[in-house]
Amino acid sequence: ETRLSEQAYLSIPGHNLLRGLLAGGAMFALTLAGISLALLDLRRKELQARLDILIVLAATLALGLALFLLVPLPWQRYVAPLVPLTCLWIAYALASFAALIAQSFRDNKKTAT
């Protein structure tokens, strides 16, 4: 009954983008890196930035625990509400890495002068 719908879905290019072991592992690693870097940055940030980090962290923990405890089904669609929070943590990690690289270039430029 759903064979035609399944074939139509699977024929779309990129339907499995970022769903394999390698890409999923990279996204998981970046998510953990973002959370870790945010926790390390808490001491250095101003009050408003600390509150922002803590709100996103609390939302991630609360939603993750609620989904784990209240939804007994292991299907992927039930963890979809975590996707925006995961994207925020990945963005935090990438922005932190970009800032480190930019700082490295600035430091190298100063020592070369």
C-alpha positions as CSV (number, residue, x, y, z in Angstrom):
1,E,0.0,0.0,0.0
2,T,2.8,2.4,0.7
3,R,5.2,1.0,-1.9
4,L,4.6,3.9,-4.4
5,S,5.1,6.5,-1.7
6,E,8.3,4.8,-0.5
7,Q,9.7,4.6,-4.0
8,A,8.9,8.3,-4.6
9,Y,10.6,9.3,-1.4
10,L,13.7,7.2,-2.1
11,S,14.0,8.6,-5.6
12,I,14.6,12.1,-4.3
13,P,18.3,13.0,-4.5
14,G,19.7,13.7,-1.0
15,H,17.0,11.9,0.9
16,N,19.6,10.2,3.1
17,L,21.9,13.2,3.4
18,L,23.5,13.3,6.9
19,R,21.8,10.1,7.9
20,G,24.7,7.6,7.6
21,L,27.1,6.5,10.3
22,L,29.8,8.9,9.2
23,A,27.7,12.0,8.9
24,G,25.6,11.1,11.9
25,G,28.7,10.6,13.9
26,A,30.1,13.9,12.8
27,M,26.9,15.7,13.8
28,F,26.9,13.9,17.1
29,A,30.5,14.9,17.7
30,L,29.9,18.5,16.8
31,T,26.8,18.6,19.1
32,L,28.9,17.3,22.0
33,A,31.7,19.8,21.1
34,G,29.2,22.6,21.1
35,I,27.8,21.7,24.5
36,S,31.2,21.2,26.0
37,L,32.6,24.5,24.6
38,A,29.5,26.4,25.8
39,L,30.0,24.9,29.3
40,L,33.7,25.9,29.2
41,D,32.7,29.4,28.0
42,L,30.2,30.0,30.9
43,R,32.8,31.6,33.1
44,R,34.1,34.0,30.5
45,K,30.8,35.2,29.2
46,E,28.7,38.2,30.3
47,L,25.6,37.6,32.3
48,Q,23.2,37.7,29.4
49,A,25.3,35.3,27.3
50,R,25.5,32.9,30.3
51,L,21.7,33.0,30.7
52,D,21.3,32.3,27.0
53,I,23.6,29.3,27.2
54,L,21.9,28.0,30.3
55,I,18.4,28.3,28.8
56,V,19.4,26.4,25.6
57,L,21.1,23.8,27.8
58,A,18.1,23.4,30.1
59,A,15.8,23.2,27.1
60,T,18.0,20.5,25.5
61,L,18.1,18.5,28.7
62,A,14.4,18.8,29.5
63,L,13.3,17.9,26.0
64,G,15.7,15.1,25.7
65,L,14.7,13.6,29.0
66,A,11.0,14.1,28.3
67,L,11.3,12.3,25.0
68,F,13.3,9.5,26.5
69,L,11.0,9.0,29.4
70,L,7.6,9.6,27.8
71,V,7.8,8.3,24.3
72,P,8.3,4.5,24.3
73,L,8.7,4.2,20.5
74,P,12.2,4.3,19.1
75,W,11.2,5.9,15.8
76,Q,13.3,8.8,14.5
77,R,10.3,11.1,14.0
78,Y,9.7,11.3,17.8
79,V,13.1,12.9,18.4
80,A,12.6,15.5,15.6
81,P,11.9,18.3,18.3
82,L,15.5,18.0,19.3
83,V,16.8,18.9,15.8
84,P,16.7,22.7,16.3
85,L,18.5,22.5,19.5
86,T,21.1,20.1,18.0
87,C,21.6,22.7,15.2
88,L,22.2,25.4,17.8
89,W,24.9,23.3,19.5
90,I,26.5,22.5,16.2
91,A,26.5,26.2,15.2
92,Y,28.1,27.0,18.6
93,A,30.9,24.5,18.0
94,L,31.5,25.7,14.4
95,A,31.5,29.4,15.5
96,S,33.9,28.6,18.3
97,F,36.2,26.8,16.0
98,A,36.0,29.7,13.5
99,A,36.9,32.2,16.2
100,L,39.9,30.1,17.3
101,I,41.1,30.0,13.7
102,A,40.6,33.7,13.2
103,Q,42.5,34.4,16.5
104,S,45.3,32.2,15.3
105,F,45.6,34.1,12.1
106,R,45.6,37.4,13.9
107,D,48.3,36.2,16.3
108,N,50.5,34.9,13.4
109,K,50.0,38.2,11.6
110,K,51.2,40.2,14.7
111,T,54.3,38.0,15.2
112,A,55.2,38.3,11.5
113,T,55.1,42.1,11.7
